[in-house]
Amino acid sequence: MKKSINIKAAIYPMPVLMVATYDENGTVDVMNAAWGTQCSSDKLVLCLSARHKTAKNLRLTGACTVALADAAHMKEADYFGIASGNDMADKFERSGLTAVKSNLVNAPVIEEFPLTMECELLEEIDGANLHCFIVKVVGTLADERILKEDGKICVHRLDALTFNQFRNKYFTTGEKAGDAWGAGKELM
Ligand SMILES: Cc1cc2nc3c(=O)[nH]c(=O)nc-3n(C[C@H](O)[C@H](O)[C@H](O)COP(=O)(O)O)c2cc1C
């Protein structure tokens, strides 16, 4: 028996994306974004409020990096979702994290996050029902410690956070449940 519950969109899990940009003075800003995802093999969609410092920076520089927050940096990741570069000139400095400029795009790479995509802004969509930025991933940087011998990412070593919007909690990713394009084959 199903019960109709009083929530609308109910996607789970959501990512914990760290969107890093420079402002006009080269000051680093990072924001936490759960309303974002991959929308093709080399493109991401980021649903960011136009009021955020990040949105202004992204328009200005045409670039950002998008990192997956890991469990070891949950405190900093959450802080990036509470504080705004609009009100706090030293928002990034206060986090204690370190940034270096990407070799590919005009945006900072946050050293402590283990997996980072370097992105160029393709399009801002300001529709009646959606405000988002489409970015193209031009490079991806992974800490060697999260890579397996075959060069692929080990999700256990990555230890990425996910966001549970039902209870405003962070979780880490769990165990492998099965093979994609495989688990359903016996029903074919
Ligand atoms: C878990 C979490 C997820 C968030 N996801 C988004 C999001 O997807 N889009 C958005 O516009 N704001 C989101 N926010 C809010 C921004 O991160 C927050 O307003 C931040 O202060 C913006 O920083 P900025 O002004 O320095 O860019 C989220 C906050 C948290 C804590």
The ligand as an SDF file (V2000), in Angstrom:
LIG
                    3D

 31 33  0  0  0  0  0  0  0  0999 V2000
   23.8580   20.8330    0.9060 C   0  0  0  0  0  0  0  0  0  0  0  0
   23.7150   22.1400    0.1580 C   0  0  0  0  0  0  0  0  0  0  0  0
   23.3920   22.1230   -1.1830 C   0  0  0  0  0  0  0  0  0  0  0  0
   23.2170   23.3100   -1.8850 C   0  0  0  0  0  0  0  0  0  0  0  0
   22.9010   23.2630   -3.2190 N   0  0  0  0  0  0  0  0  0  0  0  0
   22.7150   24.4010   -3.9050 C   0  0  0  0  0  0  0  0  0  0  0  0
   22.4050   24.3610   -5.2940 C   0  0  0  0  0  0  0  0  0  0  0  0
   22.4200   23.3070   -5.9510 O   0  0  0  0  0  0  0  0  0  0  0  0
   22.1520   25.5410   -5.9090 N   0  0  0  0  0  0  0  0  0  0  0  0
   22.2010   26.7460   -5.2810 C   0  0  0  0  0  0  0  0  0  0  0  0
   21.9570   27.7760   -5.9000 O   0  0  0  0  0  0  0  0  0  0  0  0
   22.5380   26.8310   -3.9500 N   0  0  0  0  0  0  0  0  0  0  0  0
   22.8050   25.6900   -3.2650 C   0  0  0  0  0  0  0  0  0  0  0  0
   23.1760   25.7370   -1.9500 N   0  0  0  0  0  0  0  0  0  0  0  0
   23.3350   27.0420   -1.3110 C   0  0  0  0  0  0  0  0  0  0  0  0
   24.6880   27.7090   -1.6350 C   0  0  0  0  0  0  0  0  0  0  0  0
   25.7770   26.7990   -1.5170 O   0  0  0  0  0  0  0  0  0  0  0  0
   24.9180   28.8780   -0.6530 C   0  0  0  0  0  0  0  0  0  0  0  0
   23.8730   29.8240   -0.8290 O   0  0  0  0  0  0  0  0  0  0  0  0
   26.2680   29.5500   -0.7580 C   0  0  0  0  0  0  0  0  0  0  0  0
   26.3580   30.4550    0.3080 O   0  0  0  0  0  0  0  0  0  0  0  0
   26.5220   30.2870   -2.0550 C   0  0  0  0  0  0  0  0  0  0  0  0
   27.8430   30.7670   -2.0120 O   0  0  0  0  0  0  0  0  0  0  0  0
   28.3880   31.9720   -2.8880 P   0  0  0  0  0  0  0  0  0  0  0  0
   27.4360   33.1320   -2.7270 O   0  0  0  0  0  0  0  0  0  0  0  0
   29.7410   32.2530   -2.2820 O   0  0  0  0  0  0  0  0  0  0  0  0
   28.4560   31.4910   -4.3000 O   0  0  0  0  0  0  0  0  0  0  0  0
   23.3890   24.5530   -1.2250 C   0  0  0  0  0  0  0  0  0  0  0  0
   23.7460   24.5760    0.1250 C   0  0  0  0  0  0  0  0  0  0  0  0
   23.9130   23.3800    0.8260 C   0  0  0  0  0  0  0  0  0  0  0  0
   24.3090   23.4000    2.2810 C   0  0  0  0  0  0  0  0  0  0  0  0
  1  2  1  0
  2  3  1  0
  2 30  2  0
  3  4  2  0
  4  5  1  0
  4 28  1  0
  5  6  2  0
  6  7  1  0
  6 13  1  0
  7  8  2  0
  7  9  1  0
  9 10  1  0
 10 11  2  0
 10 12  1  0
 12 13  2  0
 13 14  1  0
 14 15  1  0
 14 28  1  0
 15 16  1  0
 16 17  1  0
 16 18  1  0
 18 19  1  0
 18 20  1  0
 20 21  1  0
 20 22  1  0
 22 23  1  0
 23 24  1  0
 24 25  2  0
 24 26  1  0
 24 27  1  0
 28 29  2  0
 29 30  1  0
 30 31  1  0
M  END
$$$$
